[in-house]
Amino acid sequence: MVSIPARLRVAAAALRADRVPVRALLDAHGPISHGALLILLAVPCLLPVPGVGVVLGLGIAALAAQMFHGSSELRLPAQVAALELPRHVAQRVLGLIANCYAIGGRWMKARLGHLTGGTYGWLVASTAALMSGLIVLPIPLGNFLPAAALIVLGFGLVFRDGVVLLLGFATAALAVLFNVAVVVAVWQFIL
């Protein structure tokens, strides 16, 4: 059986079209879970591609709503699945995710499993919704920390690692503080 990092690297190398839809990235990943989908939607938000944060942020919000309601069926809004990325960006996204899976596989393990599901699922869903809202907002450098928080939360879910989830919540709190500080600084500058 081919590992996920290897599958993603092969898929990245095989991309030939100039524009690659998000749907193709999902297909390249193979079987997908809530955590894996969070990672896949958040990684492009780390890259400086205009407009991607807004569309993928809305997709993350839709995923958060599905998670909040306990839906096990994963569906992306058609506009999000059809969003096209330049080939080099899609290749970078798949490469980054492959590297993260490779590193995560060495360091993450199932621990504090009660945090990764059940009664704590609403907390992950709520945090994902909040981070998607921050990604959509037009705040300078405002996408990075929320996207990072979503990636960490996604890996916590994928590896069922409650310690990593706690780190994701801490990153989310830092993202909120950073974005509030930027808004306050801009507000002070304007006044």
VOBAKE-152235 format. One record per atom (N, C-alpha, C): x, y, z; atom name. Coordinates in steps of 0.2 Angstrom, whole numbers, padded with zeros to 4 digits, always signed. Example, Ala and Ser with C-alpha at 12.3 -4.5 7.8 and 13.67 -1.06 7.14 Angstrom:
<pt <+0066 -0028 +0039> 'N'>
<pt <+0062 -0022 +0039> 'CA'>
<pt <+0066 -0016 +0039> 'C'>
<pt <+0064 -0011 +0035> 'N'>
<pt <+0068 -0005 +0036> 'CA'>
<pt <+0064 +0000 +0039> 'C'>
***
This chain:
<pt <+0004 -0006 +0000> 'N'>
<pt <+0000 +0000 +0000> 'CA'>
<pt <+0004 +0006 +0000> 'C'>
<pt <+0003 +0011 -0004> 'N'>
<pt <+0007 +0017 -0005> 'CA'>
<pt <+0005 +0022 +0001> 'C'>
<pt <+0010 +0025 +0004> 'N'>
<pt <+0008 +0030 +0009> 'CA'>
<pt <+0005 +0036 +0007> 'C'>
<pt <+0002 +0040 +0011> 'N'>
<pt <-0001 +0046 +0009> 'CA'>
<pt <+0004 +0051 +0006> 'C'>
<pt <+0010 +0052 +0010> 'N'>
<pt <+0015 +0057 +0007> 'CA'>
<pt <+0017 +0055 +0000> 'C'>
<pt <+0019 +0048 -0001> 'N'>
<pt <+0021 +0046 -0007> 'CA'>
<pt <+0016 +0047 -0013> 'C'>
<pt <+0009 +0046 -0011> 'N'>
<pt <+0004 +0047 -0016> 'CA'>
<pt <+0003 +0054 -0018> 'C'>
<pt <+0004 +0058 -0013> 'N'>
<pt <+0003 +0066 -0014> 'CA'>
<pt <+0009 +0068 -0018> 'C'>
<pt <+0015 +0066 -0017> 'N'>
<pt <+0021 +0068 -0021> 'CA'>
<pt <+0020 +0065 -0028> 'C'>
<pt <+0018 +0059 -0029> 'N'>
<pt <+0017 +0057 -0036> 'CA'>
<pt <+0012 +0061 -0040> 'C'>
<pt <+0006 +0062 -0036> 'N'>
<pt <+0001 +0066 -0039> 'CA'>
<pt <+0003 +0073 -0041> 'C'>
<pt <+0007 +0076 -0037> 'N'>
<pt <+0010 +0083 -0038> 'CA'>
<pt <+0014 +0083 -0044> 'C'>
<pt <+0018 +0078 -0045> 'N'>
<pt <+0023 +0077 -0051> 'CA'>
<pt <+0019 +0076 -0057> 'C'>
<pt <+0013 +0073 -0057> 'N'>
<pt <+0009 +0071 -0062> 'CA'>
<pt <+0004 +0076 -0065> 'C'>
<pt <+0004 +0082 -0061> 'N'>
<pt <-0001 +0087 -0063> 'CA'>
<pt <+0002 +0090 -0070> 'C'>
<pt <-0002 +0091 -0075> 'N'>
<pt <+0000 +0093 -0081> 'CA'>
<pt <-0004 +0100 -0083> 'C'>
<pt <-0011 +0100 -0081> 'N'>
<pt <-0015 +0106 -0083> 'CA'>
<pt <-0012 +0112 -0080> 'C'>
<pt <-0013 +0118 -0084> 'N'>
<pt <-0011 +0124 -0081> 'CA'>
<pt <-0015 +0126 -0075> 'C'>
<pt <-0021 +0124 -0075> 'N'>
<pt <-0025 +0126 -0069> 'CA'>
<pt <-0028 +0120 -0066> 'C'>
<pt <-0028 +0119 -0059> 'N'>
<pt <-0030 +0113 -0056> 'CA'>
<pt <-0035 +0114 -0051> 'C'>
<pt <-0041 +0111 -0052> 'N'>
<pt <-0047 +0112 -0047> 'CA'>
<pt <-0045 +0109 -0040> 'C'>
<pt <-0048 +0112 -0035> 'N'>
<pt <-0047 +0109 -0028> 'CA'>
<pt <-0050 +0102 -0028> 'C'>
<pt <-0055 +0100 -0032> 'N'>
<pt <-0058 +0093 -0033> 'CA'>
<pt <-0052 +0088 -0035> 'C'>
<pt <-0047 +0090 -0039> 'N'>
<pt <-0042 +0086 -0041> 'CA'>
<pt <-0037 +0085 -0035> 'C'>
<pt <-0036 +0090 -0031> 'N'>
<pt <-0032 +0089 -0025> 'CA'>
<pt <-0035 +0084 -0020> 'C'>
<pt <-0042 +0084 -0019> 'N'>
<pt <-0045 +0080 -0015> 'CA'>
<pt <-0045 +0072 -0018> 'C'>
<pt <-0045 +0072 -0025> 'N'>
<pt <-0045 +0065 -0028> 'CA'>
<pt <-0037 +0062 -0027> 'C'>
<pt <-0032 +0067 -0027> 'N'>
<pt <-0026 +0065 -0026> 'CA'>
<pt <-0024 +0062 -0019> 'C'>
<pt <-0028 +0065 -0014> 'N'>
<pt <-0027 +0063 -0007> 'CA'>
<pt <-0029 +0056 -0006> 'C'>
<pt <-0035 +0054 -0009> 'N'>
<pt <-0037 +0047 -0008> 'CA'>
<pt <-0043 +0048 -0003> 'C'>
<pt <-0044 +0043 +0001> 'N'>
<pt <-0049 +0043 +0007> 'CA'>
<pt <-0048 +0049 +0011> 'C'>
<pt <-0053 +0052 +0013> 'N'>
<pt <-0052 +0059 +0016> 'CA'>
<pt <-0057 +0059 +0022> 'C'>
<pt <-0055 +0062 +0027> 'N'>
<pt <-0058 +0063 +0034> 'CA'>
<pt <-0059 +0071 +0035> 'C'>
<pt <-0063 +0072 +0040> 'N'>
<pt <-0064 +0079 +0042> 'CA'>
<pt <-0057 +0083 +0043> 'C'>
<pt <-0052 +0079 +0047> 'N'>
<pt <-0046 +0082 +0048> 'CA'>
<pt <-0042 +0083 +0042> 'C'>
<pt <-0042 +0078 +0037> 'N'>
<pt <-0038 +0079 +0031> 'CA'>
<pt <-0041 +0084 +0027> 'C'>
<pt <-0047 +0085 +0027> 'N'>
<pt <-0051 +0090 +0023> 'CA'>
<pt <-0049 +0097 +0025> 'C'>
<pt <-0049 +0098 +0032> 'N'>
<pt <-0046 +0104 +0035> 'CA'>
<pt <-0039 +0106 +0033> 'C'>
<pt <-0035 +0101 +0033> 'N'>
<pt <-0028 +0102 +0030> 'CA'>
<pt <-0028 +0104 +0023> 'C'>
<pt <-0032 +0100 +0019> 'N'>
<pt <-0031 +0102 +0012> 'CA'>
<pt <-0034 +0109 +0010> 'C'>
<pt <-0039 +0111 +0014> 'N'>
<pt <-0042 +0118 +0012> 'CA'>
<pt <-0038 +0123 +0015> 'C'>
<pt <-0034 +0122 +0021> 'N'>
<pt <-0031 +0127 +0024> 'CA'>
<pt <-0024 +0128 +0021> 'C'>
<pt <-0021 +0123 +0019> 'N'>
<pt <-0014 +0124 +0016> 'CA'>
<pt <-0013 +0129 +0011> 'C'>
<pt <-0018 +0130 +0006> 'N'>
<pt <-0018 +0135 +0001> 'CA'>
<pt <-0018 +0142 +0004> 'C'>
<pt <-0022 +0142 +0009> 'N'>
<pt <-0022 +0149 +0013> 'CA'>
<pt <-0016 +0152 +0015> 'C'>
<pt <-0011 +0147 +0016> 'N'>
<pt <-0004 +0150 +0018> 'CA'>
<pt <+0000 +0153 +0013> 'C'>
<pt <-0002 +0152 +0006> 'N'>
<pt <+0001 +0154 +0001> 'CA'>
<pt <-0002 +0161 -0002> 'C'>
<pt <+0002 +0165 -0004> 'N'>
<pt <+0000 +0172 -0006> 'CA'>
<pt <-0004 +0171 -0013> 'C'>
<pt <-0010 +0169 -0014> 'N'>
<pt <-0013 +0168 -0020> 'CA'>
<pt <-0020 +0172 -0019> 'C'>
<pt <-0021 +0178 -0023> 'N'>
<pt <-0026 +0182 -0022> 'CA'>
<pt <-0033 +0178 -0023> 'C'>
<pt <-0038 +0179 -0018> 'N'>
<pt <-0044 +0177 -0018> 'CA'>
<pt <-0045 +0170 -0016> 'C'>
<pt <-0040 +0166 -0015> 'N'>
<pt <-0040 +0159 -0013> 'CA'>
<pt <-0043 +0159 -0006> 'C'>
<pt <-0041 +0163 -0001> 'N'>
<pt <-0043 +0163 +0006> 'CA'>
<pt <-0050 +0164 +0006> 'C'>
<pt <-0053 +0168 +0002> 'N'>
<pt <-0060 +0170 +0003> 'CA'>
<pt <-0064 +0163 +0001> 'C'>
<pt <-0063 +0160 -0005> 'N'>
<pt <-0067 +0155 -0007> 'CA'>
<pt <-0065 +0149 -0002> 'C'>
<pt <-0059 +0147 -0001> 'N'>
<pt <-0058 +0141 +0004> 'CA'>
<pt <-0060 +0143 +0011> 'C'>
<pt <-0060 +0149 +0013> 'N'>
<pt <-0063 +0151 +0020> 'CA'>
<pt <-0070 +0149 +0020> 'C'>
<pt <-0074 +0150 +0015> 'N'>
<pt <-0081 +0148 +0014> 'CA'>
<pt <-0082 +0141 +0014> 'C'>
<pt <-0077 +0137 +0011> 'N'>
<pt <-0077 +0130 +0011> 'CA'>
<pt <-0076 +0127 +0018> 'C'>
<pt <-0071 +0130 +0021> 'N'>
<pt <-0070 +0128 +0028> 'CA'>
<pt <-0075 +0129 +0033> 'C'>
<pt <-0079 +0135 +0032> 'N'>
<pt <-0085 +0136 +0036> 'CA'>
<pt <-0090 +0131 +0034> 'C'>
<pt <-0091 +0129 +0028> 'N'>
<pt <-0096 +0124 +0027> 'CA'>
<pt <-0094 +0117 +0030> 'C'>
<pt <-0088 +0116 +0030> 'N'>
<pt <-0085 +0110 +0033> 'CA'>
<pt <-0086 +0110 +0041> 'C'>
<pt <-0085 +0116 +0044> 'N'>
<pt <-0086 +0117 +0051> 'CA'>
<pt <-0093 +0116 +0052> 'C'>
<pt <-0098 +0118 +0048> 'N'>
<pt <-0105 +0117 +0049> 'CA'>
<pt <-0107 +0110 +0049> 'C'>
<pt <-0104 +0106 +0044> 'N'>
<pt <-0105 +0099 +0044> 'CA'>
<pt <-0102 +0095 +0050> 'C'>
<pt <-0096 +0097 +0052> 'N'>
<pt <-0093 +0094 +0058> 'CA'>
<pt <-0098 +0096 +0065> 'C'>
<pt <-0100 +0102 +0065> 'N'>
<pt <-0104 +0104 +0071> 'CA'>
<pt <-0111 +0100 +0071> 'C'>
<pt <-0113 +0098 +0066> 'N'>
<pt <-0120 +0094 +0065> 'CA'>
<pt <-0118 +0087 +0065> 'C'>
<pt <-0112 +0085 +0066> 'N'>
<pt <-0110 +0078 +0066> 'CA'>
<pt <-0111 +0074 +0060> 'C'>
<pt <-0111 +0077 +0054> 'N'>
<pt <-0111 +0074 +0048> 'CA'>
<pt <-0105 +0070 +0046> 'C'>
<pt <-0105 +0064 +0044> 'N'>
<pt <-0100 +0060 +0042> 'CA'>
<pt <-0099 +0060 +0035> 'C'>
<pt <-0104 +0063 +0031> 'N'>
<pt <-0103 +0064 +0024> 'CA'>
<pt <-0099 +0070 +0023> 'C'>
<pt <-0094 +0070 +0019> 'N'>
<pt <-0090 +0076 +0017> 'CA'>
<pt <-0092 +0078 +0010> 'C'>
<pt <-0095 +0085 +0010> 'N'>
<pt <-0096 +0088 +0004> 'CA'>
<pt <-0094 +0095 +0004> 'C'>
<pt <-0091 +0097 -0002> 'N'>
<pt <-0088 +0103 -0002> 'CA'>
<pt <-0093 +0107 -0007> 'C'>
<pt <-0094 +0114 -0005> 'N'>
<pt <-0098 +0117 -0010> 'CA'>
<pt <-0095 +0117 -0017> 'C'>
<pt <-0100 +0117 -0022> 'N'>
<pt <-0097 +0117 -0029> 'CA'>
<pt <-0092 +0122 -0031> 'C'>
<pt <-0093 +0128 -0028> 'N'>
<pt <-0089 +0134 -0030> 'CA'>
<pt <-0082 +0132 -0027> 'C'>
<pt <-0081 +0129 -0021> 'N'>
<pt <-0075 +0128 -0018> 'CA'>
<pt <-0071 +0122 -0022> 'C'>
<pt <-0075 +0117 -0023> 'N'>
<pt <-0072 +0111 -0027> 'CA'>
<pt <-0070 +0113 -0034> 'C'>
<pt <-0073 +0118 -0037> 'N'>
<pt <-0071 +0120 -0044> 'CA'>
<pt <-0066 +0125 -0044> 'C'>
<pt <-0064 +0128 -0038> 'N'>
<pt <-0059 +0133 -0038> 'CA'>
<pt <-0053 +0131 -0041> 'C'>
<pt <-0050 +0134 -0046> 'N'>
<pt <-0044 +0132 -0049> 'CA'>
<pt <-0038 +0136 -0047> 'C'>
<pt <-0032 +0132 -0045> 'N'>
<pt <-0026 +0135 -0043> 'CA'>
<pt <-0021 +0134 -0049> 'C'>
<pt <-0016 +0139 -0050> 'N'>
<pt <-0011 +0137 -0055> 'CA'>
<pt <-0007 +0131 -0053> 'C'>
<pt <-0005 +0128 -0058> 'N'>
<pt <-0002 +0121 -0057> 'CA'>
<pt <+0004 +0121 -0052> 'C'>
<pt <+0008 +0127 -0052> 'N'>
<pt <+0014 +0127 -0047> 'CA'>
<pt <+0011 +0128 -0040> 'C'>
<pt <+0006 +0131 -0039> 'N'>
<pt <+0003 +0132 -0033> 'CA'>
<pt <+0000 +0125 -0030> 'C'>
<pt <-0004 +0122 -0035> 'N'>
<pt <-0006 +0115 -0033> 'CA'>
<pt <-0001 +0110 -0031> 'C'>
<pt <+0005 +0110 -0035> 'N'>
<pt <+0010 +0106 -0033> 'CA'>
<pt <+0013 +0108 -0027> 'C'>
<pt <+0014 +0114 -0025> 'N'>
<pt <+0017 +0116 -0019> 'CA'>
<pt <+0012 +0114 -0013> 'C'>
<pt <+0005 +0115 -0014> 'N'>
<pt <+0001 +0113 -0009> 'CA'>
<pt <+0001 +0105 -0008> 'C'>
<pt <+0001 +0101 -0013> 'N'>
<pt <+0002 +0094 -0012> 'CA'>
<pt <+0009 +0092 -0009> 'C'>
<pt <+0014 +0096 -0011> 'N'>
<pt <+0021 +0094 -0008> 'CA'>
<pt <+0021 +0096 +0000> 'C'>
<pt <+0018 +0102 +0002> 'N'>
<pt <+0018 +0104 +0009> 'CA'>
<pt <+0014 +0099 +0013> 'C'>
<pt <+0008 +0097 +0010> 'N'>
<pt <+0004 +0092 +0014> 'CA'>
<pt <+0008 +0085 +0015> 'C'>
<pt <+0011 +0083 +0009> 'N'>
<pt <+0015 +0077 +0010> 'CA'>
<pt <+0021 +0077 +0015> 'C'>
<pt <+0024 +0083 +0015> 'N'>
<pt <+0029 +0084 +0020> 'CA'>
<pt <+0026 +0084 +0027> 'C'>
<pt <+0021 +0087 +0028> 'N'>
<pt <+0017 +0088 +0035> 'CA'>
<pt <+0015 +0081 +0037> 'C'>
<pt <+0013 +0077 +0032> 'N'>
<pt <+0011 +0070 +0034> 'CA'>
<pt <+0017 +0066 +0036> 'C'>
<pt <+0022 +0066 +0032> 'N'>
<pt <+0028 +0063 +0034> 'CA'>
<pt <+0031 +0065 +0041> 'C'>
<pt <+0031 +0071 +0042> 'N'>
<pt <+0034 +0073 +0049> 'CA'>
<pt <+0029 +0071 +0054> 'C'>
<pt <+0022 +0072 +0053> 'N'>
<pt <+0017 +0070 +0058> 'CA'>
<pt <+0017 +0063 +0060> 'C'>
<pt <+0018 +0059 +0055> 'N'>
<pt <+0019 +0052 +0056> 'CA'>
<pt <+0024 +0050 +0061> 'C'>
<pt <+0029 +0054 +0061> 'N'>
<pt <+0035 +0052 +0065> 'CA'>
<pt <+0034 +0055 +0073> 'C'>
<pt <+0030 +0060 +0073> 'N'>
<pt <+0029 +0063 +0080> 'CA'>
<pt <+0022 +0062 +0083> 'C'>
<pt <+0017 +0062 +0079> 'N'>
<pt <+0011 +0061 +0082> 'CA'>
<pt <+0008 +0054 +0083> 'C'>
<pt <+0004 +0053 +0088> 'N'>
<pt <+0002 +0047 +0090> 'CA'>
<pt <-0005 +0048 +0094> 'C'>
<pt <-0009 +0043 +0094> 'N'>
<pt <-0015 +0043 +0097> 'CA'>
<pt <-0014 +0044 +0105> 'C'>
<pt <-0016 +0049 +0107> 'N'>
<pt <-0016 +0051 +0115> 'CA'>
<pt <-0021 +0056 +0116> 'C'>
<pt <-0023 +0056 +0122> 'N'>
<pt <-0029 +0060 +0124> 'CA'>
<pt <-0035 +0060 +0119> 'C'>
<pt <-0036 +0054 +0117> 'N'>
<pt <-0041 +0053 +0112> 'CA'>
<pt <-0048 +0055 +0113> 'C'>
<pt <-0050 +0056 +0119> 'N'>
<pt <-0056 +0059 +0121> 'CA'>
<pt <-0057 +0066 +0118> 'C'>
<pt <-0052 +0069 +0117> 'N'>
<pt <-0052 +0076 +0114> 'CA'>
<pt <-0053 +0077 +0107> 'C'>
<pt <-0052 +0071 +0104> 'N'>
<pt <-0053 +0071 +0096> 'CA'>
<pt <-0060 +0069 +0094> 'C'>
<pt <-0064 +0068 +0098> 'N'>
<pt <-0071 +0067 +0095> 'CA'>
<pt <-0076 +0067 +0101> 'C'>
<pt <-0082 +0065 +0099> 'N'>
<pt <-0087 +0065 +0104> 'CA'>
<pt <-0089 +0072 +0107> 'C'>
<pt <-0089 +0073 +0113> 'N'>
<pt <-0091 +0079 +0116> 'CA'>
<pt <-0087 +0085 +0114> 'C'>
<pt <-0081 +0084 +0112> 'N'>
<pt <-0076 +0089 +0110> 'CA'>
<pt <-0077 +0091 +0103> 'C'>
<pt <-0081 +0087 +0099> 'N'>
<pt <-0081 +0089 +0092> 'CA'>
<pt <-0084 +0096 +0091> 'C'>
<pt <-0088 +0098 +0095> 'N'>
<pt <-0091 +0105 +0094> 'CA'>
<pt <-0086 +0110 +0095> 'C'>
<pt <-0081 +0109 +0099> 'N'>
<pt <-0076 +0114 +0100> 'CA'>
<pt <-0071 +0114 +0094> 'C'>
<pt <-0070 +0109 +0091> 'N'>
<pt <-0066 +0109 +0085> 'CA'>
<pt <-0070 +0112 +0079> 'C'>
<pt <-0076 +0110 +0079> 'N'>
<pt <-0080 +0114 +0074> 'CA'>
<pt <-0081 +0121 +0075> 'C'>
<pt <-0082 +0123 +0081> 'N'>
<pt <-0082 +0130 +0082> 'CA'>
<pt <-0076 +0134 +0081> 'C'>
<pt <-0070 +0131 +0083> 'N'>
<pt <-0064 +0134 +0081> 'CA'>
<pt <-0063 +0134 +0074> 'C'>
<pt <-0064 +0129 +0070> 'N'>
<pt <-0064 +0129 +0063> 'CA'>
<pt <-0068 +0135 +0060> 'C'>
<pt <-0074 +0136 +0062> 'N'>
<pt <-0078 +0141 +0060> 'CA'>
<pt <-0075 +0148 +0061> 'C'>
<pt <-0073 +0149 +0067> 'N'>
<pt <-0070 +0155 +0069> 'CA'>
<pt <-0064 +0157 +0064> 'C'>
<pt <-0059 +0152 +0063> 'N'>
<pt <-0053 +0152 +0059> 'CA'>
<pt <-0055 +0154 +0052> 'C'>
<pt <-0061 +0151 +0050> 'N'>
<pt <-0063 +0152 +0043> 'CA'>
<pt <-0065 +0159 +0042> 'C'>
<pt <-0068 +0162 +0047> 'N'>
<pt <-0070 +0169 +0047> 'CA'>
<pt <-0064 +0174 +0047> 'C'>
<pt <-0059 +0172 +0051> 'N'>
<pt <-0053 +0176 +0050> 'CA'>
<pt <-0049 +0176 +0044> 'C'>
<pt <-0050 +0170 +0040> 'N'>
<pt <-0047 +0169 +0034> 'CA'>
<pt <-0050 +0173 +0029> 'C'>
<pt <-0057 +0174 +0029> 'N'>
<pt <-0061 +0178 +0024> 'CA'>
<pt <-0060 +0185 +0025> 'C'>
<pt <-0058 +0187 +0031> 'N'>
<pt <-0057 +0195 +0032> 'CA'>
<pt <-0051 +0197 +0029> 'C'>
<pt <-0052 +0203 +0026> 'N'>
<pt <-0046 +0206 +0022> 'CA'>
<pt <-0041 +0210 +0027> 'C'>
<pt <-0038 +0206 +0031> 'N'>
<pt <-0033 +0208 +0036> 'CA'>
<pt <-0026 +0207 +0034> 'C'>
<pt <-0022 +0212 +0033> 'N'>
<pt <-0015 +0210 +0031> 'CA'>
<pt <-0012 +0205 +0035> 'C'>
<pt <-0009 +0200 +0032> 'N'>
<pt <-0006 +0194 +0035> 'CA'>
<pt <-0010 +0190 +0039> 'C'>
<pt <-0017 +0191 +0039> 'N'>
<pt <-0022 +0188 +0043> 'CA'>
<pt <-0023 +0181 +0042> 'C'>
<pt <-0021 +0178 +0036> 'N'>
<pt <-0023 +0171 +0034> 'CA'>
<pt <-0018 +0166 +0038> 'C'>
<pt <-0012 +0168 +0039> 'N'>
<pt <-0007 +0163 +0040> 'CA'>
<pt <-0008 +0160 +0047> 'C'>
<pt <-0009 +0163 +0052> 'N'>
<pt <-0011 +0160 +0059> 'CA'>
<pt <-0017 +0156 +0059> 'C'>
<pt <-0023 +0158 +0056> 'N'>
<pt <-0029 +0154 +0056> 'CA'>
<pt <-0028 +0148 +0052> 'C'>
<pt <-0024 +0149 +0046> 'N'>
<pt <-0023 +0143 +0042> 'CA'>
<pt <-0019 +0138 +0046> 'C'>
<pt <-0014 +0140 +0049> 'N'>
<pt <-0009 +0136 +0053> 'CA'>
<pt <-0013 +0132 +0059> 'C'>
<pt <-0017 +0136 +0062> 'N'>
<pt <-0022 +0133 +0067> 'CA'>
<pt <-0026 +0127 +0064> 'C'>
<pt <-0029 +0128 +0058> 'N'>
<pt <-0033 +0123 +0055> 'CA'>
<pt <-0029 +0117 +0053> 'C'>
<pt <-0023 +0118 +0051> 'N'>
<pt <-0019 +0113 +0049> 'CA'>
<pt <-0017 +0109 +0055> 'C'>
<pt <-0015 +0112 +0061> 'N'>
<pt <-0013 +0108 +0067> 'CA'>
<pt <-0019 +0105 +0069> 'C'>
<pt <-0025 +0108 +0069> 'N'>
<pt <-0031 +0104 +0071> 'CA'>
<pt <-0033 +0098 +0067> 'C'>
<pt <-0032 +0099 +0060> 'N'>
<pt <-0033 +0094 +0056> 'CA'>
<pt <-0028 +0088 +0057> 'C'>
<pt <-0022 +0089 +0059> 'N'>
<pt <-0017 +0084 +0060> 'CA'>
<pt <-0019 +0080 +0067> 'C'>
<pt <-0022 +0084 +0072> 'N'>
<pt <-0024 +0082 +0078> 'CA'>
<pt <-0030 +0077 +0077> 'C'>
<pt <-0034 +0078 +0072> 'N'>
<pt <-0040 +0074 +0071> 'CA'>
<pt <-0037 +0068 +0067> 'C'>
<pt <-0033 +0069 +0062> 'N'>
<pt <-0031 +0063 +0058> 'CA'>
<pt <-0027 +0058 +0062> 'C'>
<pt <-0023 +0060 +0066> 'N'>
<pt <-0019 +0056 +0070> 'CA'>
<pt <-0022 +0054 +0077> 'C'>
<pt <-0028 +0057 +0078> 'N'>
<pt <-0031 +0056 +0085> 'CA'>
<pt <-0027 +0058 +0091> 'C'>
<pt <-0023 +0064 +0090> 'N'>
<pt <-0019 +0066 +0095> 'CA'>
<pt <-0021 +0072 +0098> 'C'>
<pt <-0024 +0071 +0104> 'N'>
<pt <-0027 +0076 +0108> 'CA'>
<pt <-0022 +0082 +0110> 'C'>
<pt <-0015 +0080 +0111> 'N'>
<pt <-0010 +0085 +0112> 'CA'>
<pt <-0010 +0090 +0107> 'C'>
<pt <-0010 +0087 +0101> 'N'>
<pt <-0009 +0091 +0095> 'CA'>
<pt <-0015 +0096 +0094> 'C'>
<pt <-0021 +0093 +0096> 'N'>
<pt <-0027 +0097 +0096> 'CA'>
<pt <-0027 +0103 +0100> 'C'>
<pt <-0024 +0102 +0106> 'N'>
<pt <-0023 +0107 +0111> 'CA'>
<pt <-0018 +0112 +0108> 'C'>
<pt <-0013 +0110 +0105> 'N'>
<pt <-0009 +0115 +0102> 'CA'>
<pt <-0012 +0119 +0096> 'C'>
<pt <-0017 +0116 +0093> 'N'>
<pt <-0021 +0119 +0088> 'CA'>
<pt <-0025 +0124 +0091> 'C'>
<pt <-0028 +0123 +0096> 'N'>
<pt <-0032 +0128 +0100> 'CA'>
<pt <-0028 +0134 +0102> 'C'>
<pt <-0022 +0132 +0105> 'N'>
<pt <-0018 +0138 +0107> 'CA'>
<pt <-0016 +0142 +0101> 'C'>
<pt <-0015 +0139 +0095> 'N'>
<pt <-0013 +0143 +0089> 'CA'>
<pt <-0019 +0147 +0087> 'C'>
<pt <-0025 +0144 +0087> 'N'>
<pt <-0031 +0148 +0086> 'CA'>
<pt <-0032 +0154 +0090> 'C'>
<pt <-0030 +0153 +0097> 'N'>
<pt <-0031 +0159 +0101> 'CA'>
<pt <-0026 +0164 +0099> 'C'>
<pt <-0020 +0162 +0097> 'N'>
<pt <-0015 +0167 +0095> 'CA'>
<pt <-0017 +0170 +0089> 'C'>
<pt <-0020 +0167 +0084> 'N'>
<pt <-0023 +0169 +0078> 'CA'>
<pt <-0028 +0175 +0079> 'C'>
<pt <-0032 +0174 +0084> 'N'>
<pt <-0037 +0179 +0086> 'CA'>
<pt <-0034 +0185 +0089> 'C'>
<pt <-0029 +0184 +0093> 'N'>
<pt <-0025 +0189 +0096> 'CA'>
<pt <-0022 +0194 +0091> 'C'>
<pt <-0018 +0190 +0087> 'N'>
<pt <-0015 +0194 +0081> 'CA'>
<pt <-0019 +0198 +0077> 'C'>
<pt <-0025 +0195 +0075> 'N'>
<pt <-0029 +0198 +0070> 'CA'>
<pt <-0033 +0204 +0074> 'C'>
<pt <-0034 +0203 +0080> 'N'>
<pt <-0037 +0209 +0084> 'CA'>
<pt <-0032 +0215 +0085> 'C'>
<pt <-0026 +0213 +0086> 'N'>
<pt <-0020 +0218 +0087> 'CA'>
<pt <-0019 +0221 +0080> 'C'>
<pt <-0020 +0218 +0075> 'N'>
<pt <-0019 +0221 +0068> 'CA'>
<pt <-0025 +0226 +0067> 'C'>
<pt <-0031 +0224 +0068> 'N'>
<pt <-0037 +0229 +0068> 'CA'>
<pt <-0036 +0235 +0072> 'C'>
<pt <-0034 +0234 +0078> 'N'>
<pt <-0033 +0239 +0083> 'CA'>
<pt <-0028 +0244 +0081> 'C'>
<pt <-0022 +0241 +0078> 'N'>
<pt <-0017 +0246 +0076> 'CA'>
<pt <-0019 +0250 +0070> 'C'>
<pt <-0023 +0246 +0065> 'N'>
<pt <-0025 +0250 +0059> 'CA'>
<pt <-0030 +0255 +0062> 'C'>
<pt <-0034 +0254 +0066> 'N'>
<pt <-0039 +0259 +0069> 'CA'>
<pt <-0036 +0265 +0072> 'C'>
<pt <-0031 +0263 +0076> 'N'>
<pt <-0027 +0269 +0079> 'CA'>
<pt <-0023 +0273 +0074> 'C'>
<pt <-0021 +0270 +0069> 'N'>
<pt <-0017 +0273 +0063> 'CA'>
<pt <-0022 +0278 +0060> 'C'>
<pt <-0028 +0276 +0058> 'N'>
<pt <-0033 +0279 +0055> 'CA'>
<pt <-0035 +0285 +0059> 'C'>
<pt <-0036 +0284 +0065> 'N'>
<pt <-0039 +0290 +0069> 'CA'>
<pt <-0033 +0295 +0071> 'C'>
***
